[in-house]
Amino acid sequence: MALGSPEHATSGSALPSGTGLWDRVRPYVQIARIDHWFKNAFMLLGVLLAFFYRPDLFSAASGWKLLGAFLIACLVASSNYVLNELLDAPLDREHPTKKNRPAARGEVNPAAAILLWGALGAVGVSAAFTFNGPFGLSALALWVMGCIYNVPPIRSKEVAYIDVLSESVNNPIRLALGWFALVPDRLPPLSLVLAYWMVGAFFMATKRFAEYRSIGDQGRAARYRRSFSVYNEARLLASMVFYVTSCALFSGVFITRYKVELILCVPFAAGFFAKYMSLSLKDDSPVQNPEKLYRENGFFAYAIGITLLFIVLMFVEIPALYSWFGVEPSSFEPLWRIGS
């Protein structure tokens, strides 16, 4: 497959032969973005759903299976990151911080990067199919979306709004990876799949908003990312509201249908989204690089707290809530029951 026109290829070459081995290898490790592997933690929701539907799956064997599934997802994601770095190198040189990436600095040999992209993708997807068919197809979908997002002539990342939606669809794909790793014979609830897509779109739109504000010049921003010729602050803010509202709608369907206890998490989730949006308004916002958000200590602790609350509420039953809201209890047996 042709990876695109010459303007999308880095003009760099391998480092001089006299350079140490690690110095020669390091740029290729960097473009695989191992520090972005944390994003595969989004598989956790699929895992929690699987345990919610099938409590009998709690076992050491499931733990080892999930570890393997996580590593496979990391390989496929790194394949996409390598492709992204390679094809974005000329445009990254227009960005105030991304210009320091290895490919943008000319430290990466294009042929070696293409080989690394293909090897990571082939190993990851092939290993995924050894789990089961649905898990393998989900891993393949993750890899294909990386191609759609990055490779001309489609290159969806250059089309306003489509860029956000095509990148954030990786959220429900990761949910599917977590789910199918344990439950290959049925589909997860569509309402939560759509909610997960929309929350991913919110995160991506917020990142775009922070990037746009950081660059500060629409002409330069458009040279870095073509979608910025359409976007402006008002449009990005409006899209953020649309995505988070859609997430709330689909989440409400899931809560009402399956787990009304999660309504106790809603005020805290609203606070999370409000804080995330406020972070995007900072100068040189950390939202531009989500992998560095752990440095926002208070926000990071709050996010962990919400996650733990969500996990607990998934496996607790509070009968009073069903009578208060006039909702029929779900047929799934909880681990714990509070009240009568």
C-alpha positions in Angstrom: 0.0 0.0 0.0 1.4 3.4 -0.9 1.6 5.5 2.3 1.0 8.8 0.6 2.5 11.5 -1.5 6.1 12.7 -1.0 5.1 15.7 1.1 3.8 13.4 3.8 7.1 11.5 4.1 9.9 12.5 6.4 13.1 13.3 4.6 15.2 12.1 7.5 17.8 9.3 7.4 19.3 6.9 9.9 21.8 8.4 12.3 25.5 8.1 11.3 27.0 4.7 11.7 29.4 5.9 14.4 26.5 6.6 16.7 25.9 4.2 19.6 23.3 1.5 19.2 20.8 3.0 21.6 21.1 6.4 19.9 20.2 4.7 16.6 17.3 2.7 18.0 15.9 5.4 20.3 14.0 7.4 17.6 12.1 4.2 16.6 11.2 3.5 20.2 10.0 7.1 20.5 7.8 7.0 17.4 6.1 3.8 18.8 4.9 6.1 21.7 5.1 3.6 24.5 4.1 6.4 26.8 0.7 6.4 25.0 0.0 2.8 25.9 -2.0 4.0 28.9 -4.8 4.8 26.4 -5.5 1.1 26.1 -6.7 1.3 29.7 -10.0 2.3 27.9 -10.4 -1.4 27.5 -11.3 -1.4 31.2 -14.9 -0.5 30.6 -15.3 -3.5 28.3 -13.7 -5.7 31.0 -16.0 -4.3 33.7 -19.0 -5.0 31.5 -17.9 -8.5 30.9 -17.6 -9.1 34.6 -21.0 -7.4 35.2 -22.7 -9.8 32.8 -20.6 -12.8 33.7 -19.3 -12.7 37.4 -18.1 -16.3 36.9 -15.3 -14.9 34.8 -13.5 -13.6 37.9 -10.4 -15.8 37.9 -6.6 -15.8 37.6 -6.9 -17.2 34.1 -8.9 -14.2 33.1 -6.2 -11.9 34.5 -3.5 -13.5 32.3 -5.8 -13.4 29.3 -6.5 -9.7 29.9 -2.8 -9.0 30.2 -2.2 -10.6 26.8 -5.1 -8.7 25.3 -3.7 -5.4 26.7 -0.2 -6.1 25.2 -1.8 -7.0 21.8 -3.7 -3.7 21.8 -0.5 -1.9 22.6 1.3 -3.4 19.6 -1.5 -2.4 17.2 -1.7 1.1 18.7 2.1 1.5 18.4 1.8 0.5 14.7 -0.7 3.3 14.2 1.6 5.8 16.1 4.6 4.9 13.9 2.4 5.6 10.8 1.2 8.9 12.3 4.7 10.1 13.2 6.0 9.2 9.7 3.3 10.9 7.7 2.9 13.9 10.0 6.6 14.8 10.1 6.4 17.7 7.6 3.3 19.2 9.3 4.7 18.7 12.8 7.5 21.1 11.9 4.9 23.8 11.9 3.9 23.0 15.5 5.6 24.7 18.4 6.3 21.5 20.3 5.8 18.6 17.9 8.6 19.9 15.7 10.9 18.2 18.2 9.6 14.7 17.4 12.2 12.3 16.0 10.6 12.1 12.5 10.1 15.9 12.3 13.8 16.3 13.2 14.8 13.9 10.4 16.1 11.2 12.7 14.0 8.4 11.2 14.6 6.5 8.1 11.3 6.2 6.2 11.9 2.7 5.0 12.8 1.5 8.5 9.7 3.2 9.9 7.4 1.5 7.3 8.9 -1.8 8.2 8.3 -1.2 11.9 4.7 -0.1 11.2 4.0 -3.3 9.2 5.7 -5.6 11.7 3.9 -4.2 14.8 0.6 -4.3 13.0 1.1 -7.8 11.6 2.2 -9.3 14.9 -0.5 -7.5 16.9 -3.4 -8.5 14.6 -2.2 -12.0 14.1 -1.9 -12.5 17.8 -5.4 -11.1 18.3 -6.9 -13.7 16.1 -5.4 -16.5 18.3 -7.7 -15.2 21.1 -11.0 -15.5 19.1 -12.6 -14.1 16.0 -14.4 -11.0 17.4 -11.3 -10.0 19.4 -9.2 -10.3 16.2 -11.6 -8.3 14.2 -11.6 -5.6 16.8 -7.8 -5.4 16.7 -8.0 -5.3 12.9 -10.5 -2.5 13.1 -8.2 -0.5 15.4 -5.4 -0.9 12.9 -7.6 0.0 9.9 -8.8 3.1 11.6 -5.2 4.2 12.0 -4.8 3.9 8.3 -8.0 5.8 7.6 -7.0 8.5 10.0 -3.5 9.0 8.6 -3.1 7.7 5.0 -4.0 9.8 1.9 -6.3 10.1 0.0 -8.8 9.6 2.8 -6.6 10.9 5.7 -9.6 11.7 7.8 -7.6 13.7 10.3 -7.6 16.6 7.8 -11.4 16.9 7.6 -13.0 19.0 10.2 -15.4 17.1 12.6 -14.7 13.8 10.8 -11.2 14.0 12.3 -12.6 13.9 15.8 -15.2 11.3 15.1 -12.8 8.9 13.3 -10.1 9.1 16.0 -12.5 8.8 18.9 -14.1 5.7 17.4 -11.1 4.0 18.8 -12.8 4.3 22.2 -15.6 1.9 21.5 -13.1 -0.3 19.6 -11.0 -0.6 22.8 -14.2 -1.3 24.8 -14.8 -4.1 22.3 -11.3 -5.4 22.8 -11.8 -5.6 26.6 -15.2 -7.2 26.2 -14.4 -9.8 23.5 -11.2 -10.8 25.3 -13.6 -12.4 27.9 -17.0 -12.7 26.2 -16.7 -13.6 22.5 -20.2 -14.9 21.9 -22.3 -11.7 22.4 -22.2 -8.0 21.8 -21.9 -5.2 24.5 -24.8 -2.8 25.1 -25.1 -0.4 22.2 -26.0 2.5 24.5 -22.7 2.4 26.3 -20.7 1.8 23.1 -22.2 5.1 21.7 -21.7 6.9 25.0 -18.0 5.8 25.0 -17.6 7.1 21.4 -19.1 10.5 22.4 -16.9 10.9 25.4 -13.9 10.1 23.2 -15.1 12.7 20.8 -15.3 15.2 23.6 -11.7 14.5 24.6 -10.5 14.9 21.1 -12.4 18.1 20.4 -11.0 19.5 23.7 -7.5 18.6 22.5 -8.1 20.3 19.2 -9.4 23.4 21.0 -6.3 23.5 23.2 -4.0 23.0 20.2 -5.7 25.8 18.3 -5.4 28.2 21.2 -1.8 27.2 21.8 -0.7 27.9 18.2 -2.5 31.3 18.4 -2.4 32.0 14.6 -5.1 30.6 12.3 -2.8 30.6 9.3 -0.1 28.7 11.0 -2.6 26.4 12.6 -4.0 25.6 9.2 -0.6 24.8 7.9 0.0 22.4 10.7 -3.5 20.8 10.6 -5.8 21.5 7.6 -9.0 21.1 9.7 -8.0 24.3 11.5 -8.9 26.2 8.3 -12.5 25.3 9.2 -12.3 25.2 13.0 -12.2 28.2 15.3 -12.6 28.5 19.0 -16.4 29.0 18.9 -17.0 26.0 16.6 -14.7 23.8 18.7 -16.5 24.8 21.9 -19.9 24.2 20.3 -18.7 20.7 19.2 -17.5 19.9 22.8 -20.9 20.7 24.2 -22.6 18.5 21.5 -20.3 15.6 22.2 -20.6 15.7 26.0 -24.4 16.1 25.8 -24.7 13.1 23.5 -22.5 11.1 25.9 -25.0 12.1 28.7 -27.9 11.0 26.6 -26.6 7.5 25.7 -25.2 7.0 29.3 -28.7 7.8 30.6 -30.1 5.0 28.4 -27.6 2.6 29.8 -28.1 3.7 33.4 -31.9 3.4 33.2 -31.9 0.1 31.4 -29.1 -1.7 33.2 -27.7 0.0 36.3 -29.5 2.8 38.0 -26.9 2.9 40.8 -24.6 4.7 38.4 -26.8 7.8 38.7 -24.9 8.5 41.9 -21.8 8.9 39.7 -23.4 11.5 37.5 -22.7 14.7 39.5 -19.0 13.7 39.9 -18.8 12.9 36.2 -20.2 16.4 35.4 -17.5 17.9 37.6 -14.9 15.9 35.8 -16.0 17.2 32.4 -16.2 20.8 33.7 -12.7 20.6 35.1 -11.4 19.0 31.9 -12.9 21.9 29.9 -11.3 24.4 32.2 -7.9 22.8 31.8 -8.3 23.4 28.0 -8.5 27.1 28.7 -5.0 27.2 30.3 -2.1 28.7 28.4 0.0 25.7 27.0 -2.9 23.5 28.2 -2.0 20.0 29.4 -5.0 18.7 27.5 -2.9 18.9 24.3 -0.9 16.0 25.6 -3.2 13.7 27.6 -0.3 11.4 28.5 1.0 14.2 30.7 -2.3 14.9 32.6 -1.0 12.9 35.6 1.0 16.0 36.5 -2.3 17.7 37.3 -2.3 16.1 40.7 -5.7 17.2 41.9 -7.4 16.4 38.6 -5.7 13.0 38.4 -6.7 12.0 41.9 -10.3 13.1 41.1 -10.3 11.0 37.9 -9.1 7.9 39.9 -11.8 8.5 42.5 -14.6 8.6 39.9 -13.2 5.5 38.3 -13.2 3.6 41.6 -16.8 4.9 42.4 -17.9 3.7 38.9 -16.4 0.3 39.5 -18.0 -0.1 42.9 -21.5 1.0 41.7 -21.3 -1.4 38.8 -21.3 -4.3 41.3 -23.6 -2.9 44.1 -27.4 -3.0 44.2 -29.3 -0.2 46.1 -32.9 -1.3 45.9 -34.2 2.1 47.2 -33.0 3.8 44.1 -35.2 1.6 41.9 -38.4 2.6 43.8 -37.4 6.3 43.9 -36.9 6.5 40.2 -39.6 4.0 39.2 -37.2 1.7 37.4 -37.3 -2.0 37.2 -34.2 -3.7 38.7 -32.0 -5.5 36.1 -31.8 -9.3 36.1 -28.1 -9.3 36.9 -27.0 -10.6 40.3 -24.9 -8.0 42.2 -21.9 -8.8 44.3 -23.2 -6.6 47.1 -26.7 -5.3 48.1 -27.1 -2.2 50.2 -30.5 -1.9 52.0 -33.6 -3.8 51.1 
